[in-house]
C-alpha cells in the first residue's frame, strides 16, 4: 500500500491509499490482462502422429520411448492445473480416498475374513501394502493407470516385493512388432534425463501368463513347449501396468475428466476468482481520502529540527507510512491521530490533515459473481464425479444442502461407482497370489466402508466388493 497524490484543492493536496502499482503501473506481469490470460489449450494437437524420443538407460543402452502427450509433459500439466484450482484439488482428494475404501486385503476364500497366514502378513508388512495401494489410487484418479514393479527371489520361485512407480515418471518403450518390451522410470521433466531405470514389461492383458512363460513354468505359445536352460529369463524385476480403458487411446489413457480443460468452465472459475480479487483489492483500499495541507511536511521537519534535504525526504516518507498504518492497520484500532490546525484571518479553521471515509453505508465489495462461482464449482464437481455437498463446494443452509440420509447414500454410491477402478488396481496382487501358489486358499479384495443409520447402533459397516 502506498500514499499517492491524486490532486489538489486550494492549499491542500489530496491523497489516497492505493495498492502499489495501481496507478501508472508498467509491469505487464502484474497487469490485469496478463493475470486473466487466454484460454487454456489442453489437447493432443498431433492426433495419431507419434514422435518417438530417444533415451539412454542406466546400462548405457539407447532406447526409444512414447512421449506422454504432445510435449511429453502432459502429467506435469495435469498436476499444475489441478493444483491451481481449489475445487478440483479437493475433488481429486475425495476421489482418491473413496477409491481407497478400507485398503487392499488378502482374505481367506472359505470365510471371507482377513487372513492370518504368517507369510502373507509378512509380505504385507515388508511392502507397506496400504501405502502402496493409496499411491495406486492417487495415480488411477489422476492418470487412469498405475505401474507396479514386482521382484522375484533369486531362484525365481516366488514374488517377494512389490513397489509402486509414479505414473507421471513412467514411459512406455516404442513398440516392436506390436509388443512393448520395456517400461522406463525417470525424471522426464528434464529434456535429457540422466538416470532412467528400465524394467521388462509383462503383457498388459496377461501379466501372470507372460511371467510364467518367461520363467519356464508355462508353455511358450511361440515355441510350443516350456523354456529351458538359457531360454529362461535371468530378469527378476518386472513391471505390471494396470490401466482404465478409455475411448481411442493407444498408449496412455486420457481420463474422462480431461474435458474440463477442453471446455470453458475451468477458465470461468479462474477468471471469477481473479476478478473478485482485483475488485476487492482495488476498491476497498481507496475508500479513504486524506487531505494534507501543503505546509504540513515543512512544519513537521522544522519542528524536529531536520535541516538536511535527504533527511527531510526520509522523514516525509516515514510520516506517509505512519498515516497509511493508521488508516489501514488493524493493530491500530482504537488509537487516535493528533494533527494541528490554525485559524485564518477570516476566523475559519484550517486543519493540517483531514481523513474522510468514503464508504457508503459500509457496503461490502466483492459480492458480485457469487452465483456464477457457485455454478462454476458445481460444473467442476460434476466433471470429477463428486457431489458438491460431499466436499463443501457449496456450503450453507441456503445452498440446497442434502439431508444426512442423502449424503450417506451419495457416499456409498460414489464408492460403488469406483468398483471397476478398484478391481483393475488389484491385478498385480492377484499375480502375486497365483505365482506364489496361494490363490487356492486366499484372494485379494478391497472392502468399502458403508455408513449406516442410527437404528443399527453403529456408525459404519464393512462391505465386500467381490471374491475372485
N, C-alpha and C positions, 0 to 999 in steps of 0.2 A: 504494500500500500504506500502511496506517495501523496504528498500535498501539492497539488498542481494549481497554478494560477489560471483562472478561466475568464477573467475580465476585471473591470474597474467600475466604480461608481463614486464620483466625487473624489474625496481624499482616501477612499477605501479601495483596497484590492480584494477581489473575490477569489476564494479558493474552494476546491472540492477534494475530498479524499477519494482517490481513484486507484484501481489496480495498476501495478506497474506495467507500462507499455500500452495502456488502454487508449491513450491519445498519441498520435504520431508514431505508432509502432511500425518499425521497418523489418522486424524479424518475421520472415514468412512462415517459419516453423510454428510460431505462436499465434498466427492469424487464424481466424475462424474458418476461412476457406480451406486452409491446409488441414485443420482439425476435422472438418467434415469429410474431406477426401471425395473419392469417386466410388463407383460401385465395385463390389468385391468380385473379382474374376476367379472362379474356382471350378475348373473343369479340365478334362483332358483334351486339349485342343487338337492333338495329333491323331485322335481316334485310335485306329489299329496299327499305326506305324510305330514300331518299337526300335529305338536306337540303343542297342546293347552297349554296355560300358565295360571297359577293362578294369580289372582289379588284381592285385598281387597278394596272394595269401601268405601266411607265415612261413611256409616251407619254400617260398620263392617262386612258386609256380604261378604263371599268369593265366587268369580265367576271365570269362565274360559273364556279366550278370544282367538281369532285367531291372531297369530303373523303376523305382516306386513313384509313379506319377510322371508327368512330363519333364519336370526338373529334378527328379529323384529326391525331392524333399516334401512330398505330399504328407507323410505322417507328422513332420515337424510343423507344417502349416496347420494341420488339424489341431495339434496341441496348442499352438499360439492362438488360433481363433476361438477355440472353446475357452481357453484361459482368460480371454478378454471379455467374456460375456458371463455375468454372474448367474443368469438363469440356466444357461447351457451347462456351466460347470456344476451347479447343484443337481441338475437333472442327470448328468452322467455319473455323479457320485451316488445318487439314489439308485440308478440302474445297476451300477456295479455291486452295491451292497445287496440289492434284492436278488440279483443273479447269483450271488454267493450263497444265499439261503443260510443253511446251517453248516455249510462246508462239505467237502468231499468225505465220504465214509466208506470203509471196507466193512461189509456186512455179511453175516452168515446166511447162506441161501435157505437153510432149513427154518431158522427162527426169524429172519429179517432184522435181527438186532446187531449192533456193532460187535465185531469180532474181538475176541480176547487172545487170538493167536499171537504168540510172542514174536514170531518172525515178521508178521505184518505190522505189529505195533512198533518194532524196532525200525522197520523200513519207513514208517510214517514219521518217527522221531528224527531219523537221520536225514530226512529230506525236507523237514519243516513243511509238511504237506498242506497245512492250512494257508500258510503264506504263499506257497506255490499256486494254490487254487485261486486265491484272491488276485494274484498277478495275472493269471489267465483270464479271470473275469474282467479285469481292467482292460486288457488288450482286446478282448472279444467285444466289449461295449464301444471301444474307440475305433477299432480297425476291422472287426468281424473275423479275425483269425488270430491264432496263437501258435507259438512254437515251443515244444518241449524237447529237451535233449536227454536221451536215456543212455546210461552207461552200463555195460556188462562187466562181470568179473573177468579175471584174466583168462580162465578156461572157457568163457562164453556160456557157462551153464545156466546163469540166471542174471536178471537185471537187478543191479544193486543201488543205482542212483537215478534220480530224475530231476532235471533242472529246467526252470523257465527262462526263455530268452525273449527280451522285449522285442515285439514285432516291429517297432519303428527302426530298430537297428539291424533287422534281418533283410536279406535279399536272396532271391532265387537265381540259380545259375541259368545261363542260356540253355534252352533245351536242345538235346541231340537225339534225333530220330524219335521225337515225341516224348522223350523222357528227361526229367530234371534230375540230375545226378547229385547235386550238392546244394547246400544252403550256406550262405555266408553271414557272419555276425561281426559287426564292427561299427565304428562311428562314421557312418556315411554322410553325416552333416558336413564333414570336411570334403574338399574336392578330391583329394587323393589320400584315403585312409591308409595308414601305415601298418596298423595291427588288425588284421582281419582273420578270424577263425573260419575254418572250413569243416563242415560236417556232412558225411554221406546222408542223403535224404532218402528215407524209406518211402515206398509207394504211397501216394496220397490217399488212395482208396483202400489199400490193403497193406498197412504197415506191418502187421503181425506176420502175414504170409510172406512178405518180402524179406523180413528179418529171418524167418525160419529157413528160407531158401539160401540166403547168404551164409548162414551159419552151418548149413549142411544137415538140417533136421527135416526138411521137406523136399519134395521132388521139384527140381527146376524145370518149368514148362519148356524152356528153350532147349534143354539137354535131354529131357525125358527120364532123368534119374537124379538122385541126390548128389550134391557136390562132394568131392573127396579131396584129400591132400591139399595141394596148393590152390585148388579151386575155391576152397573155403576162405572167406574174407578174414583178414587179420585185424580189421577195424573192430573197435569195442565201444565206440561212441557214435550214436546215430541221432538224426533229427526227425521228429514226428510233427507234422503240421495238421492242425485242426482248424478248419475254416468254414464259415457260414456261407451257403450258396447264395449268390445274388445274380440278377439278370445280366448275362452277356460278359461276365468277367473272364479274362484269360489267365492271369497270374495272381494278381492281388485283388481281393474283393472290394467293391465300392459300396459302403454301407448305405442303407436307405436314407438315413438322416442327412446325408450329404446334400440333399435337395434344399436344405435350409440356406445353403450358400448360393445355390443357383436361383433361389427365389429372392425376394426383396426384404423379407421380414428381419433377417439378421441385421441388415444395414438400417432398417427403420428403427429398431430398438436402439441401436448405437447412436443414431442421429438424434433421437429424442433425448437421450441422456446427455449428449454433448450440448444440445440446445438449452436444456434446463440448467446445466452447469453455467453456461455463459449468461443466461438470463439472470440467475441468482447472483453471479459474481459481478456483473456489470450494472445491475440495477439496485442492488441492496446497498452497496458501498457509497454511491454518490447521493444518498438520501440526506446527507448532512451538508449544509452550506455554511462556510466560515467566512466572515468579513473581518479583515485585519487592516487597521489604519496604516498608512504608508510610513508614518513616523514611529511605528511601534518597534521595528527592528533597530532603528538607530538609537532610540531611547533605551532599549534593552542593553545594547552593547555599552552605551555611555554610563548607565547605572552600574555596570560591572567593571568599568574602567578598562575595557578592551579596546586597544588602540590599533594593534597590528591588523592589517587588512585580511590576511588569511585566517587569523583567529576569529575575526568578526564573522567571516563567512561560515566557519565551522560552528560558531555559536548560533547563528541563524538556522543552520541545518538541524542542529540539535533541538532548538525550540520548535521547529516544524514537526520533528518526530515526536516531541513531547505532546504536542497538540493532537497529533494522529492517535497516539496511545490513549489520550484522554477520551477522545470521542469514539474510539473503536475498541479499546482494550477492555474486556470483561472483568479483568482483575482490578480495574479502577472504578467499578460500580460503587456508587455512593459517595465518591470523592468530589471535590469541587476544584474549579479553576479560578484563580484570582487574577483579575485584569484591572488595569486602571482606566480612568476616563477623565475628561476635562470639560469645562463649561465654556462655550464660546461667548463672544460679546453680546449675542442675542439671547443668552440665557438657555441655550439648548445643550443638552448633554451629548457629548461625542465619546462613545466607548471605543477603546483601543481594539478589542476583539469582541465579536458577536457571533454566536453559534446558533444557526437556525435549523430546526428539524423539519425536513421536507416530507416526512411520511404522512400519507393521507389516511387517517383512521387506522394506522398500524396495519395496513394491508400487507399480506404476505405475498412475496413474489415467488414464482416458480411453480404455481399450481397448474399452469397450462399443460396440456397433453397428458394429464394423468390417465384419462380413459384410453388414450392411444397407447400409452406404455403398458397398461394392463392388457390391452388387446394383443400387442406385440409379444408380451410374456406368455400369454396363452397359446399363441401360434408356435413359439419356440418349444413350449412344453409338449404341444401336440406332435411336433416333428420328432421329438425324442420319446414319445410314448409314455409320458408321465402326466398324471392329472395335476393341475396347478395347486390344488389344495393339499396334496400329499407332501409338497416341498415348501409350501407357504409362498408361492409366487404371487398369489392374490389374497393376502391376509385381510382379516377384518370381518365383522359380523355382516356388513352390508355387501360383501363380495360373493354372495351365493355359496357360502361355505357349506359343505355337506355335513350330515349328522355323523355320529360315531359309527353307526352301522354301515353307512355308505362308504366311509373311509376304510373300514375293516374289509369290506368286500373288494374295494379298489386295490388295496394292498395285496390281497390274496389273488385277485385276477392278474395283477402285474407279475407276481411270481409264477403263476401257471403259464402265462404267455411266454415266459423265458425258458420253458422246458426244452425246446429244440436247441437253444444255445448251450444249456447245461449238459445235455446228452452228448453233444459234439465235443465239448470240453473234456468229457470223461474218457475219450478214446485212448489216450496214452496210458491211463490206469488199467483199462481192460487189456491192453497189450502186455502190461507188467504181469497181471494175474495169469493170463493164458500162457505167456512164455515161461513163467516160473512154476507152472503146473499147479496152480492154486484155484483155477476157475471152477473146478467141480464142487468145491466147498464154499467158496466165497465169491461175492460180486461187489461191485462198486456202485455207490448211489450218492445223490446229493439231496437230502431232505429239505423241505421248505418249512418255515415257521408260519403257522396259520393262527391268526388272532381269533379268540373265542369270545362268546358272550358271557355276561356276568353270571348267568344261571348255572354255568358249568364250574364255578368256583375256582377258576384258574385263568391266567392271562392269555396263555397261548398253548398250542399243542403241535406236535411234530407230524408232518405228513410226508410219507414216502412217495417218490415220483414213479419209480418203476423197479423192476427186478430183472436184470438182463444177464 
